[in-house]
Amino acid sequence: MPKQAPQITIKTRNELGSRANKRLRDSGFVPGVIYGHKEAIVPVTLPRKEVTNHLNHGEHLFDLSLDGKSEKVLVKEVQYDHLGIEVIHVDFARVSLDERVEVTVPIELKGEPKNDGEVPGVVTQVINELEIECLVTDIPHSIIVNIAEMKLDDQIAISDLKLRAGTTTREDADAVVVTFKEVKEEEAAPAPEGEAEPEVIGRKPEEAAGAEGAAAAEEKK
């Protein structure tokens, strides 16, 4: 059964330009446009909080209600402020429920490899998102990759991903999505200040404490 698209009531945007758009944003709304299917381009006003919430949950398909008329649209582009936090503009394209579309969805890792040996391992996600083609009603919020069964030196490629029936991708099937490898000495060295360390599976507590102690001693020199 196709998932229900979020329904949002919008208004026609009569005033255009940067000043008018700033006034909209200051009052809790976001400017946007609807286009496609050889119909007129319609500038619209969107409730910012509602739209942002749905976008943050990975929604691509929306059911927009304008002047009592509802139509299905697909998010084509989202513009953010200079900090990459606030949504400042959204482009929508009209779509039909039986239409196949190309969208980019995030790849999400689930679980943690079971490393019972003495050698610590590190999980590295090489590809964070994937461009797929599917029915507009079958767009997933994300592609889940279970890494709980991975062992040292295992890797998962695009061809190993479990996509929904009818979903395809043009990406290289052999491209590596995630790896689980033994930690080498240079990989286990402390990361420069401000950088996050990769996720190490199997490091013993005393090893971690020893590394922290060595770093503290180095600072005192």
N, C-alpha and C positions, 0 to 999 in steps of 0.2 A: 504493500500500500504506500503510495507516494506520501512523503512527509509534508506536513502543513507549513506553508511559507508564512513568515511573520506578516501580520497585517498592520499597515500604518496609514493613518489619514494625513494627507498632505494638502497644501494649498498652492495655487498658481502664484508665481513670483513676478510681480509687475515691475518693480523697480530693479534695474540692473546696474552693474558697476561696483567697483571696490568699496565705495563709501556705503552704498546700500547694503552690500554683503556684510560689512563690518557691523552695521546697525542690527542686522539679523542675528549675527553671532552673539552680540552683546545682550540680546533679548532671549537667548536660549534656543535659537534655531540655526539650521545649516542650509545654505543654498545648494541646489542640485539641478540636474537636467535629466529629462527622459527623451530618448531618441530611438530610431530604428523602425523596421517593418514599413519603410517608405512613408511614414507619417511625420507630421511636423515635430520639430524639436520644442519641448515644453520646459521652460525654466520653472522650478518648483521650490517650495519652502518645506523643510523637513524638521521634525522635532529632534533636536540634537541628542538629548539624553537617551531617547528610545532607540534611535538609529545606531548610536555608538555602542549601546549595550548589545544589540544584535550582531553588529560587525565584530565585536570582541569575542562573541561566541561562535564565530566562524560562519555566519550566515552569508550565502551568496544570492539566494532567490528571495524576492520580496513580493508581497501583494499590496500594491499601493492604491489607495482610494482617493480619487480626485473628483470633486463635484458630483459625488454619488456614483461615479463610474470606477470600477476596479479593474486593474490589469496587472499581469505578471511581468516582473522586470528582473534583470540580472545585473548585479553590481559589476561595472566594467572598470571603474577607477575610483580610488579614494585618495583625496589629497589631505595631508596633515600639515600642522603648523611647523615652524622651523625646528621645534624640539621633537617632532615626530610623535606627539602625544594627542593633541586635540584634532578632531576631524573638522576640516574647514570647507570641504566640497565633495559631493558624490555624483558620479555619472552612472546612470542606469540605462540599459538597453532592453527594449521590449522583446519578450520571448513567448513562444507557445509551449504548452505542456508536453507536446510530443517532439520538441526540438532537441537536437543534440548540440552540446556546447563544449567549448574548451575552457577549462578553468585551472587555476593553480591552487593546490591545497597543501597545508602543512603535513609533514611526516612526524608522528609522535611516538616516542619510544615508551614501552611499558615493561615493567619488571626489572629484574637485576640478575645478571649471570651468576650461577652458583659456582664459585671458585673455591673448592675445598683443598686445593694443593698449597704448596709452600710458595709458589711463584705468584706475585700479584699481577693483576691484569688491568688494562685500561679500556674503557668503552669510548669509541670515537664515532660521532655521527658526522658522516661526510656530506650527505645530502639532506637538507632540511625541508624541502618542499618538492612537489611533483606536479607537472602539468598533465592533466588527464582529459579524456573526452568521454562524455556520458550524457544520458538524458538529463534535462534541466531539473527534473524532479528527483534525480538520484545523486545529486552533488553531496558528497560527505563533508562533515565539518573538518575531518582530518583523516589521514591514513594511519592506522594503528599498527605498530611493529612490535611484536612480543619478543623480547631479547632474553627472557628468563632461561631458555634452554641453550643459550650460546655457551660454547666452551672456548678455552684459549685457542687463538689462531683461527677462530670461526669468523665468517663475514656473511652479511646478508646483502644480496644484490637486488636491483629493481625487479628482476624476473622472479624473485622469491616473495614479493609482496602479494598479499591477498586482497585483490581488488574485487569490487562488486561485479556480479554478472552484467555483461554489457558495457563495462568500463574498460577503456583501453588507454594506452599511453604511447607516444612516439619517442619517448626517451630511450637511450641505449639500455637494452635489457641486462647487459653485463656490468653496468655502472654500479659501483659499490655504495650502499646506503649507510651501513654501520659495520664497524669492526670491533673485535675484542682480542687484544694482543697483550703479550707479556710486556711488562714495564722494563724498558732498558734503563741503564744508569743515567743517561742524559735526559730521559723522559721523567725520571724520578727526582731530578734536581729541583730545588725550590724555584717557583715561577717568579719572574720580576714583580716588584711591588705594583699592585693595581690590577694584575692579571689573575684570572681564576685558574686553578689547577684542573687537569682532566680528572674525571671520576675514576679513582683507583679501587679495584675490587680485590680484596684479599690481603691488603697491607695490614700487618700486625700493629696493635696499639703501641708496643714498645718501639717499633720502627718509626712510627709517626712522631712519637715523643723524642726519639733520638734525633730526628731531622730538625725538629723545632729547637732542640737544645744546641745543635751545631750552628744553626742560624743565629741564635742569641749570642753564642760565643764569638761568632764572626763579627757581629755588630760592635762588640766591646773592644775589638782590636783597634 
